[in-house]
Amino acid sequence: MRRVLTLFFLLVIGGLALAFWLTRPLPFSSEELPQMAGDAVAGRQVFLAAGCASCHADRGAEAQQAPILSGGRRLSTEFGEFITPNISSDPVHGIGSYDLAGLASVLKRGVTPDGRHLYPVMPYTSYIRMELQDIADLKAFLDSLPASDEVPQPHEISLPWSLRSTIGLWKKRYLDPNFVGAAPSERVERGRYLAEALGHCAECHTPRDRWGGLDRSRWMAGAPGLSGSSVAPNVTPAALDWSRDEVAWFLESGHSPRDETASNEMESVIAGLAQLPKEDLEALAFYLASLAPIE
């Protein structure tokens, strides 16, 4: 009996070791990616659409031309308190030392250049769909922003969620590069890219399962907000009865057709979206109208 138990124990340990090895963090190497130059002007548009300032800059800085991305915002979740890092151009405390491969590793694989899994509170489950040229452009813009020597603060999470090695297993289940919505036209396809890759709308508007993964069967059907007191509403056609022009106007102004104003969480997002071309806001409205209605 002791031999059986010993063999069982060794098999379990071996299986876990193999699973963690197969899901180990693998950042991109510079040799894996093509050489491409980034355009800081185009990168600012990516930055605005991706909502970087809404998490990594002080509130009210989203509309600034050169926000300081020192991080420090607290995001409350059922798994603990996460504190956004410094992503300024500082090479020590920020990400100024990252090359294209390093930034692509963060955005598309959820891995730091030195090989650590990032927690999925960073929406790489959406950014995985980003085009590499957009990442190059974004890097060029980030490199142009002011540096901050603010020291990143550790997250406040407890076991077992604090074990980063388990995140690789989570990614095997939830890190999916495929888009969810259909793209029956070029305009809807552009809106889908803005919503599902850059804007990561589903990260707030789609409910999650017990392990924190997005429930794709309830895509954009509403979910509790990160703060615990707010709710990200259902924005499928089953609940959102606004016209496409009204949706585009809300994304530009923060005012609904009933003259209600956006929530505090959405206000910072709109501060970035409002600076995008009108065609992009219209594309987002067409995308939302194309979604499957979910009660």
C-alpha positions in Angstrom: 0.0 0.0 0.0 2.9 2.3 0.8 4.4 1.7 -2.6 1.1 2.5 -4.3 0.8 5.8 -2.3 4.4 6.7 -3.1 3.9 6.0 -6.8 0.6 8.0 -6.8 2.4 10.9 -5.0 5.3 10.9 -7.5 2.9 10.8 -10.4 0.9 13.8 -9.1 4.1 15.8 -8.5 5.5 14.8 -11.9 2.2 15.8 -13.6 2.1 19.2 -11.9 5.8 19.8 -12.7 5.1 19.0 -16.4 2.0 21.2 -16.4 3.9 24.2 -15.0 6.7 23.6 -17.4 4.4 23.5 -20.4 2.7 26.8 -19.2 5.9 28.6 -18.2 6.2 32.2 -19.2 7.7 32.6 -22.7 8.3 36.2 -23.7 9.0 37.0 -27.4 12.6 37.2 -28.4 13.7 40.0 -30.7 14.5 37.4 -33.4 10.9 36.2 -33.5 9.4 39.5 -34.6 10.0 41.4 -37.8 11.8 44.7 -37.7 9.4 47.6 -37.9 9.4 51.2 -37.1 6.7 52.8 -34.9 4.9 56.0 -35.6 4.2 58.1 -32.5 1.3 60.0 -34.0 -0.5 56.8 -35.0 0.6 55.4 -31.6 -1.3 58.1 -29.8 -4.5 56.9 -31.5 -3.8 53.4 -30.3 -3.1 54.7 -26.8 -6.4 56.5 -26.7 -8.4 53.5 -28.0 -6.6 51.1 -25.7 -7.5 53.2 -22.6 -3.9 53.1 -21.2 -4.3 56.3 -19.2 -7.6 55.3 -17.6 -5.6 52.8 -15.4 -2.0 54.1 -15.4 -2.5 57.9 -15.1 -4.1 60.1 -12.5 -7.8 60.7 -13.0 -8.3 63.7 -15.3 -5.1 63.1 -17.2 -6.7 60.9 -19.8 -7.3 63.9 -22.1 -3.8 65.3 -21.8 -1.4 65.2 -24.7 1.4 63.8 -22.5 0.1 62.1 -19.4 2.5 60.8 -16.8 1.9 57.1 -16.6 3.1 56.5 -13.0 0.4 54.0 -12.1 -0.8 53.5 -8.6 -4.5 53.1 -9.2 -6.1 50.4 -7.0 -8.4 47.9 -8.7 -10.6 45.9 -6.3 -11.5 42.4 -7.3 -12.8 39.3 -5.6 -9.2 37.9 -5.8 -7.6 40.9 -4.0 -6.4 44.4 -4.5 -4.3 45.1 -7.6 -2.2 48.2 -8.0 -1.4 49.4 -11.5 2.3 49.7 -12.3 4.4 52.5 -13.6 4.4 52.2 -17.4 6.2 55.6 -18.1 9.4 55.9 -20.1 11.5 55.6 -17.0 14.0 52.7 -17.8 14.2 51.6 -14.1 10.7 52.0 -12.6 8.8 52.1 -15.8 9.0 50.3 -19.2 11.5 52.6 -20.9 14.0 49.8 -21.3 11.5 47.5 -23.2 12.0 46.9 -26.9 9.2 45.9 -29.3 9.5 42.3 -28.2 9.2 43.2 -24.6 6.0 45.3 -25.1 4.5 42.6 -27.4 5.2 40.0 -24.7 3.2 42.0 -22.2 0.3 42.8 -24.5 0.0 39.5 -26.4 1.3 36.9 -23.9 0.8 38.5 -20.5 4.5 38.0 -19.8 7.2 40.5 -18.7 10.4 40.6 -20.8 12.3 38.9 -17.9 9.9 36.0 -17.9 7.2 36.5 -15.3 3.5 35.9 -15.7 1.3 39.0 -15.4 -2.1 38.9 -13.6 -5.0 39.1 -16.0 -6.3 42.3 -14.4 -4.0 43.6 -17.2 -6.4 42.9 -20.1 -3.9 40.9 -22.3 -6.8 38.5 -23.0 -8.0 41.3 -25.2 -4.7 42.8 -26.3 -3.6 39.4 -27.6 -5.7 40.4 -30.7 -3.6 43.6 -31.3 -1.8 43.9 -34.6 2.0 44.1 -34.3 2.2 47.4 -36.1 -0.2 49.0 -33.6 2.1 47.7 -30.8 5.1 49.3 -32.6 3.3 52.6 -33.0 2.1 52.4 -29.3 5.7 51.9 -28.2 6.9 54.9 -30.2 4.2 57.1 -28.5 4.9 55.7 -25.0 8.7 56.4 -25.5 7.8 60.1 -26.2 5.9 60.5 -22.8 7.5 61.9 -19.6 9.3 59.5 -17.3 8.3 58.9 -13.7 10.5 57.5 -11.0 7.5 56.3 -9.0 8.3 52.9 -7.5 5.6 50.3 -8.4 3.7 49.0 -5.4 3.1 45.3 -4.8 -0.4 43.8 -5.2 -2.3 42.9 -2.1 -3.5 39.4 -2.8 -3.3 36.2 -0.8 -2.8 32.5 -1.5 -3.5 30.8 -3.8 -4.0 33.7 -6.1 -0.5 35.1 -5.3 1.2 32.1 -6.9 2.1 33.5 -10.3 3.1 30.0 -11.6 -0.6 29.1 -11.7 -1.4 31.9 -14.1 0.1 29.8 -17.0 -2.5 27.2 -16.4 -5.2 29.9 -16.4 -3.9 31.2 -19.7 -4.2 27.8 -21.3 -8.0 28.0 -20.7 -8.7 31.7 -21.3 -6.0 33.3 -23.5 -7.7 33.1 -26.9 -6.6 35.2 -30.0 -9.9 34.6 -31.8 -12.5 37.4 -32.1 -16.0 36.8 -30.7 -18.3 39.0 -32.7 -19.0 38.6 -36.4 -17.7 41.1 -39.0 -20.3 41.3 -41.8 -18.8 44.6 -43.1 -15.6 46.6 -42.9 -17.1 49.1 -40.6 -18.2 46.4 -38.1 -14.8 44.8 -38.4 -13.1 48.0 -37.5 -15.5 48.4 -34.5 -14.8 44.8 -33.5 -11.1 45.5 -33.5 -11.5 48.6 -31.5 -13.9 46.9 -28.9 -12.4 43.4 -28.7 -8.7 44.1 -29.1 -7.9 47.7 -28.2 -10.8 49.0 -26.1 -11.2 45.7 -24.2 -14.9 46.5 -23.6 -15.7 42.9 -22.7 -13.3 43.0 -19.7 -15.9 45.1 -17.9 -19.2 44.4 -19.8 -19.0 40.6 -19.9 -19.6 38.4 -16.8 -16.9 36.1 -15.5 -16.9 32.5 -14.3 -15.7 31.3 -10.9 -12.0 31.4 -12.1 -12.2 35.0 -13.5 -12.4 34.1 -17.2 -14.8 35.8 -19.5 -18.1 34.0 -20.1 -18.3 34.1 -23.9 -21.9 32.8 -23.9 -22.9 36.1 -22.2 -20.7 38.4 -24.3 -21.2 42.1 -23.4 -24.4 41.2 -21.4 -23.3 43.2 -18.3 -21.3 42.4 -15.2 -20.4 43.8 -11.7 -17.9 46.6 -11.8 -14.4 46.3 -10.4 -15.2 48.6 -7.6 -17.8 46.2 -6.3 -20.5 48.9 -6.1 -21.0 49.6 -9.8 -22.4 47.6 -12.7 -21.2 47.6 -16.3 -24.5 47.4 -18.1 -25.7 45.1 -20.8 -24.8 46.7 -24.1 -26.2 44.1 -26.5 -29.2 45.0 -28.6 -31.5 43.2 -26.1 -30.9 46.0 -23.6 -29.3 48.9 -25.5 -32.1 50.5 -27.5 -30.2 53.5 -28.6 -29.7 54.4 -32.2 -26.1 54.1 -33.7 -25.9 57.9 -33.7 -26.9 58.0 -30.0 -24.2 55.4 -29.1 -21.5 57.3 -31.0 -22.6 60.6 -29.3 -22.4 58.9 -25.9 -18.9 57.7 -26.6 -17.9 61.2 -27.6 -19.7 63.2 -25.0 -20.5 60.9 -22.1 -24.2 61.8 -22.3 -27.0 59.3 -23.0 -30.1 60.1 -25.1 -31.9 60.5 -21.7 -29.2 63.1 -20.7 -27.7 60.7 -18.1 -24.0 61.0 -17.7 -21.4 58.2 -17.8 -20.3 56.6 -14.6 -17.0 57.4 -12.9 -15.4 54.3 -14.4 -16.7 55.0 -17.9 -15.9 58.7 -17.7 -12.1 58.1 -17.9 -12.6 55.7 -20.9 -14.7 58.3 -22.7 -12.0 60.9 -22.1 -9.8 58.8 -24.4 -12.4 57.6 -26.9 -13.7 61.1 -27.5 -10.4 62.0 -29.1 -10.7 59.3 -31.7 -11.9 60.0 -35.3 -15.7 60.2 -35.6 -15.5 57.2 -38.0 -14.1 55.0 -35.2 -16.9 56.0 -32.8 -19.4 55.1 -35.5 -17.7 51.8 -36.1 -18.0 51.0 -32.4 -21.7 51.8 -32.6 -22.1 49.5 -35.6 -20.3 46.7 -33.8 -22.5 46.9 -30.7 -25.6 46.9 -33.0 -24.3 43.7 -34.6 -23.9 41.7 -31.4 -26.2 38.8 -30.6 -29.0 40.1 -28.2 -28.7 38.6 -24.8 -31.4 39.3 -22.1 
